[in-house]
Amino acid sequence: MTKTTPVDWKRIEADPRFRHLNTTKLRFLWGLMAFSVAYYFMLPIGAGWFPDLFKAKVWGPVNFGLLFAWSQFVVAWGVAFFYARRANGHYDALADELRRLATDGGTP
């Protein structure tokens, strides 16, 4: 049976590395969210303000509006991929270091 040591959350929260991790991650996430929301609302706003552009035929029955709507799936997957790469490469390493120091009883 593995004995777990209690985590001192107040010490972790006071650590400047935790504050840096939290600040940079929140800034990054708010930026991604702002981009995602802006891109999402470009479809209804664009269709309302520029209906001729969104009705323009691109290929057969496919028009610009339909392509733009499909592009939102690509952008959503791109945002998810971008976040996963950033989290795996940067945020997870910092969180693991803080977790290790907190559970080993080291000084963070």
PyMOL CGO cylinders between C-alpha atoms (Angstrom):
from pymol import cmd
from pymol.cgo import CYLINDER

trace = [
    CYLINDER, 0.00, 0.00, 0.00, 1.36, 3.41, -1.00, 0.3, 1, 1, 1, 1, 1, 1,
    CYLINDER, 1.36, 3.41, -1.00, 1.39, 6.12, 1.59, 0.3, 1, 1, 1, 1, 1, 1,
    CYLINDER, 1.39, 6.12, 1.59, 0.56, 9.53, 0.20, 0.3, 1, 1, 1, 1, 1, 1,
    CYLINDER, 0.56, 9.53, 0.20, 1.79, 12.69, 1.78, 0.3, 1, 1, 1, 1, 1, 1,
    CYLINDER, 1.79, 12.69, 1.78, -0.60, 15.59, 2.21, 0.3, 1, 1, 1, 1, 1, 1,
    CYLINDER, -0.60, 15.59, 2.21, -0.12, 18.48, -0.17, 0.3, 1, 1, 1, 1, 1, 1,
    CYLINDER, -0.12, 18.48, -0.17, 0.44, 21.95, 1.22, 0.3, 1, 1, 1, 1, 1, 1,
    CYLINDER, 0.44, 21.95, 1.22, -1.76, 23.91, -1.19, 0.3, 1, 1, 1, 1, 1, 1,
    CYLINDER, -1.76, 23.91, -1.19, -1.08, 27.26, 0.46, 0.3, 1, 1, 1, 1, 1, 1,
    CYLINDER, -1.08, 27.26, 0.46, 2.65, 26.83, -0.12, 0.3, 1, 1, 1, 1, 1, 1,
    CYLINDER, 2.65, 26.83, -0.12, 2.05, 25.90, -3.75, 0.3, 1, 1, 1, 1, 1, 1,
    CYLINDER, 2.05, 25.90, -3.75, -0.24, 28.87, -4.27, 0.3, 1, 1, 1, 1, 1, 1,
    CYLINDER, -0.24, 28.87, -4.27, 2.36, 31.22, -2.79, 0.3, 1, 1, 1, 1, 1, 1,
    CYLINDER, 2.36, 31.22, -2.79, 5.10, 29.87, -5.08, 0.3, 1, 1, 1, 1, 1, 1,
    CYLINDER, 5.10, 29.87, -5.08, 6.04, 32.38, -7.81, 0.3, 1, 1, 1, 1, 1, 1,
    CYLINDER, 6.04, 32.38, -7.81, 6.33, 29.53, -10.33, 0.3, 1, 1, 1, 1, 1, 1,
    CYLINDER, 6.33, 29.53, -10.33, 2.71, 28.57, -9.69, 0.3, 1, 1, 1, 1, 1, 1,
    CYLINDER, 2.71, 28.57, -9.69, 1.63, 32.17, -10.13, 0.3, 1, 1, 1, 1, 1, 1,
    CYLINDER, 1.63, 32.17, -10.13, 3.61, 32.38, -13.37, 0.3, 1, 1, 1, 1, 1, 1,
    CYLINDER, 3.61, 32.38, -13.37, 2.07, 29.12, -14.61, 0.3, 1, 1, 1, 1, 1, 1,
    CYLINDER, 2.07, 29.12, -14.61, -1.43, 30.26, -13.72, 0.3, 1, 1, 1, 1, 1, 1,
    CYLINDER, -1.43, 30.26, -13.72, -0.99, 33.72, -15.27, 0.3, 1, 1, 1, 1, 1, 1,
    CYLINDER, -0.99, 33.72, -15.27, 0.53, 32.54, -18.54, 0.3, 1, 1, 1, 1, 1, 1,
    CYLINDER, 0.53, 32.54, -18.54, -1.98, 29.73, -18.94, 0.3, 1, 1, 1, 1, 1, 1,
    CYLINDER, -1.98, 29.73, -18.94, -4.94, 32.02, -18.30, 0.3, 1, 1, 1, 1, 1, 1,
    CYLINDER, -4.94, 32.02, -18.30, -3.62, 34.64, -20.73, 0.3, 1, 1, 1, 1, 1, 1,
    CYLINDER, -3.62, 34.64, -20.73, -3.13, 31.97, -23.38, 0.3, 1, 1, 1, 1, 1, 1,
    CYLINDER, -3.13, 31.97, -23.38, -6.60, 30.48, -22.82, 0.3, 1, 1, 1, 1, 1, 1,
    CYLINDER, -6.60, 30.48, -22.82, -8.34, 33.86, -22.91, 0.3, 1, 1, 1, 1, 1, 1,
    CYLINDER, -8.34, 33.86, -22.91, -6.57, 34.61, -26.20, 0.3, 1, 1, 1, 1, 1, 1,
    CYLINDER, -6.57, 34.61, -26.20, -7.67, 31.30, -27.69, 0.3, 1, 1, 1, 1, 1, 1,
    CYLINDER, -7.67, 31.30, -27.69, -11.21, 31.85, -26.49, 0.3, 1, 1, 1, 1, 1, 1,
    CYLINDER, -11.21, 31.85, -26.49, -11.36, 35.38, -27.93, 0.3, 1, 1, 1, 1, 1, 1,
    CYLINDER, -11.36, 35.38, -27.93, -10.09, 34.10, -31.29, 0.3, 1, 1, 1, 1, 1, 1,
    CYLINDER, -10.09, 34.10, -31.29, -12.56, 31.21, -31.28, 0.3, 1, 1, 1, 1, 1, 1,
    CYLINDER, -12.56, 31.21, -31.28, -15.56, 33.38, -30.42, 0.3, 1, 1, 1, 1, 1, 1,
    CYLINDER, -15.56, 33.38, -30.42, -14.59, 36.01, -33.00, 0.3, 1, 1, 1, 1, 1, 1,
    CYLINDER, -14.59, 36.01, -33.00, -14.16, 33.37, -35.70, 0.3, 1, 1, 1, 1, 1, 1,
    CYLINDER, -14.16, 33.37, -35.70, -17.46, 31.72, -34.76, 0.3, 1, 1, 1, 1, 1, 1,
    CYLINDER, -17.46, 31.72, -34.76, -19.43, 34.97, -34.97, 0.3, 1, 1, 1, 1, 1, 1,
    CYLINDER, -19.43, 34.97, -34.97, -17.83, 35.91, -38.30, 0.3, 1, 1, 1, 1, 1, 1,
    CYLINDER, -17.83, 35.91, -38.30, -20.21, 33.43, -39.97, 0.3, 1, 1, 1, 1, 1, 1,
    CYLINDER, -20.21, 33.43, -39.97, -23.56, 34.96, -38.93, 0.3, 1, 1, 1, 1, 1, 1,
    CYLINDER, -23.56, 34.96, -38.93, -22.22, 38.52, -39.05, 0.3, 1, 1, 1, 1, 1, 1,
    CYLINDER, -22.22, 38.52, -39.05, -20.62, 37.97, -42.44, 0.3, 1, 1, 1, 1, 1, 1,
    CYLINDER, -20.62, 37.97, -42.44, -23.75, 36.31, -43.82, 0.3, 1, 1, 1, 1, 1, 1,
    CYLINDER, -23.75, 36.31, -43.82, -25.85, 39.21, -42.56, 0.3, 1, 1, 1, 1, 1, 1,
    CYLINDER, -25.85, 39.21, -42.56, -23.62, 42.04, -43.72, 0.3, 1, 1, 1, 1, 1, 1,
    CYLINDER, -23.62, 42.04, -43.72, -22.15, 40.49, -46.89, 0.3, 1, 1, 1, 1, 1, 1,
    CYLINDER, -22.15, 40.49, -46.89, -24.84, 38.13, -48.24, 0.3, 1, 1, 1, 1, 1, 1,
    CYLINDER, -24.84, 38.13, -48.24, -23.57, 38.37, -51.83, 0.3, 1, 1, 1, 1, 1, 1,
    CYLINDER, -23.57, 38.37, -51.83, -20.12, 37.21, -50.76, 0.3, 1, 1, 1, 1, 1, 1,
    CYLINDER, -20.12, 37.21, -50.76, -21.51, 34.30, -48.77, 0.3, 1, 1, 1, 1, 1, 1,
    CYLINDER, -21.51, 34.30, -48.77, -23.76, 33.27, -51.68, 0.3, 1, 1, 1, 1, 1, 1,
    CYLINDER, -23.76, 33.27, -51.68, -20.89, 33.35, -54.19, 0.3, 1, 1, 1, 1, 1, 1,
    CYLINDER, -20.89, 33.35, -54.19, -20.45, 29.96, -55.84, 0.3, 1, 1, 1, 1, 1, 1,
    CYLINDER, -20.45, 29.96, -55.84, -17.03, 28.43, -55.41, 0.3, 1, 1, 1, 1, 1, 1,
    CYLINDER, -17.03, 28.43, -55.41, -17.49, 25.01, -56.95, 0.3, 1, 1, 1, 1, 1, 1,
    CYLINDER, -17.49, 25.01, -56.95, -20.78, 23.58, -58.19, 0.3, 1, 1, 1, 1, 1, 1,
    CYLINDER, -20.78, 23.58, -58.19, -23.42, 23.97, -55.47, 0.3, 1, 1, 1, 1, 1, 1,
    CYLINDER, -23.42, 23.97, -55.47, -20.78, 24.86, -52.86, 0.3, 1, 1, 1, 1, 1, 1,
    CYLINDER, -20.78, 24.86, -52.86, -20.71, 28.54, -51.98, 0.3, 1, 1, 1, 1, 1, 1,
    CYLINDER, -20.71, 28.54, -51.98, -18.37, 30.66, -49.86, 0.3, 1, 1, 1, 1, 1, 1,
    CYLINDER, -18.37, 30.66, -49.86, -20.71, 30.59, -46.86, 0.3, 1, 1, 1, 1, 1, 1,
    CYLINDER, -20.71, 30.59, -46.86, -20.72, 26.81, -46.79, 0.3, 1, 1, 1, 1, 1, 1,
    CYLINDER, -20.72, 26.81, -46.79, -16.94, 26.66, -47.06, 0.3, 1, 1, 1, 1, 1, 1,
    CYLINDER, -16.94, 26.66, -47.06, -16.64, 29.18, -44.26, 0.3, 1, 1, 1, 1, 1, 1,
    CYLINDER, -16.64, 29.18, -44.26, -19.00, 27.12, -42.09, 0.3, 1, 1, 1, 1, 1, 1,
    CYLINDER, -19.00, 27.12, -42.09, -16.95, 23.99, -42.76, 0.3, 1, 1, 1, 1, 1, 1,
    CYLINDER, -16.95, 23.99, -42.76, -13.76, 25.91, -41.96, 0.3, 1, 1, 1, 1, 1, 1,
    CYLINDER, -13.76, 25.91, -41.96, -15.05, 26.38, -38.42, 0.3, 1, 1, 1, 1, 1, 1,
    CYLINDER, -15.05, 26.38, -38.42, -14.59, 22.66, -37.81, 0.3, 1, 1, 1, 1, 1, 1,
    CYLINDER, -14.59, 22.66, -37.81, -11.00, 22.92, -39.04, 0.3, 1, 1, 1, 1, 1, 1,
    CYLINDER, -11.00, 22.92, -39.04, -10.36, 25.95, -36.85, 0.3, 1, 1, 1, 1, 1, 1,
    CYLINDER, -10.36, 25.95, -36.85, -11.87, 24.25, -33.78, 0.3, 1, 1, 1, 1, 1, 1,
    CYLINDER, -11.87, 24.25, -33.78, -9.62, 21.22, -34.27, 0.3, 1, 1, 1, 1, 1, 1,
    CYLINDER, -9.62, 21.22, -34.27, -6.67, 23.54, -34.89, 0.3, 1, 1, 1, 1, 1, 1,
    CYLINDER, -6.67, 23.54, -34.89, -7.31, 25.43, -31.65, 0.3, 1, 1, 1, 1, 1, 1,
    CYLINDER, -7.31, 25.43, -31.65, -7.58, 22.14, -29.74, 0.3, 1, 1, 1, 1, 1, 1,
    CYLINDER, -7.58, 22.14, -29.74, -4.34, 20.87, -31.33, 0.3, 1, 1, 1, 1, 1, 1,
    CYLINDER, -4.34, 20.87, -31.33, -2.57, 24.17, -30.60, 0.3, 1, 1, 1, 1, 1, 1,
    CYLINDER, -2.57, 24.17, -30.60, -3.66, 24.09, -26.96, 0.3, 1, 1, 1, 1, 1, 1,
    CYLINDER, -3.66, 24.09, -26.96, -2.70, 20.42, -26.54, 0.3, 1, 1, 1, 1, 1, 1,
    CYLINDER, -2.70, 20.42, -26.54, 0.79, 21.07, -27.92, 0.3, 1, 1, 1, 1, 1, 1,
    CYLINDER, 0.79, 21.07, -27.92, 1.26, 24.09, -25.67, 0.3, 1, 1, 1, 1, 1, 1,
    CYLINDER, 1.26, 24.09, -25.67, -0.06, 22.27, -22.60, 0.3, 1, 1, 1, 1, 1, 1,
    CYLINDER, -0.06, 22.27, -22.60, 2.00, 19.12, -23.20, 0.3, 1, 1, 1, 1, 1, 1,
    CYLINDER, 2.00, 19.12, -23.20, 5.16, 21.02, -23.98, 0.3, 1, 1, 1, 1, 1, 1,
    CYLINDER, 5.16, 21.02, -23.98, 5.04, 23.79, -21.43, 0.3, 1, 1, 1, 1, 1, 1,
    CYLINDER, 5.04, 23.79, -21.43, 2.27, 23.83, -18.84, 0.3, 1, 1, 1, 1, 1, 1,
    CYLINDER, 2.27, 23.83, -18.84, 2.36, 20.15, -17.92, 0.3, 1, 1, 1, 1, 1, 1,
    CYLINDER, 2.36, 20.15, -17.92, 6.11, 20.25, -17.26, 0.3, 1, 1, 1, 1, 1, 1,
    CYLINDER, 6.11, 20.25, -17.26, 5.74, 23.19, -14.90, 0.3, 1, 1, 1, 1, 1, 1,
    CYLINDER, 5.74, 23.19, -14.90, 2.77, 21.59, -13.14, 0.3, 1, 1, 1, 1, 1, 1,
    CYLINDER, 2.77, 21.59, -13.14, 4.62, 18.30, -12.76, 0.3, 1, 1, 1, 1, 1, 1,
    CYLINDER, 4.62, 18.30, -12.76, 7.60, 20.08, -11.21, 0.3, 1, 1, 1, 1, 1, 1,
    CYLINDER, 7.60, 20.08, -11.21, 5.35, 21.87, -8.72, 0.3, 1, 1, 1, 1, 1, 1,
    CYLINDER, 5.35, 21.87, -8.72, 3.48, 18.65, -7.94, 0.3, 1, 1, 1, 1, 1, 1,
    CYLINDER, 3.48, 18.65, -7.94, 6.70, 16.72, -7.41, 0.3, 1, 1, 1, 1, 1, 1,
    CYLINDER, 6.70, 16.72, -7.41, 8.13, 19.36, -5.08, 0.3, 1, 1, 1, 1, 1, 1,
    CYLINDER, 8.13, 19.36, -5.08, 4.87, 19.54, -3.14, 0.3, 1, 1, 1, 1, 1, 1,
    CYLINDER, 4.87, 19.54, -3.14, 4.47, 15.80, -2.64, 0.3, 1, 1, 1, 1, 1, 1,
    CYLINDER, 4.47, 15.80, -2.64, 8.16, 15.12, -1.94, 0.3, 1, 1, 1, 1, 1, 1,
    CYLINDER, 8.16, 15.12, -1.94, 8.12, 17.73, 0.79, 0.3, 1, 1, 1, 1, 1, 1,
    CYLINDER, 8.12, 17.73, 0.79, 10.71, 19.80, -1.03, 0.3, 1, 1, 1, 1, 1, 1,
    CYLINDER, 10.71, 19.80, -1.03, 10.74, 23.54, -1.07, 0.3, 1, 1, 1, 1, 1, 1,
    CYLINDER, 10.74, 23.54, -1.07, 8.96, 24.76, -4.20, 0.3, 1, 1, 1, 1, 1, 1,
]
cmd.load_cgo(trace, "trace")
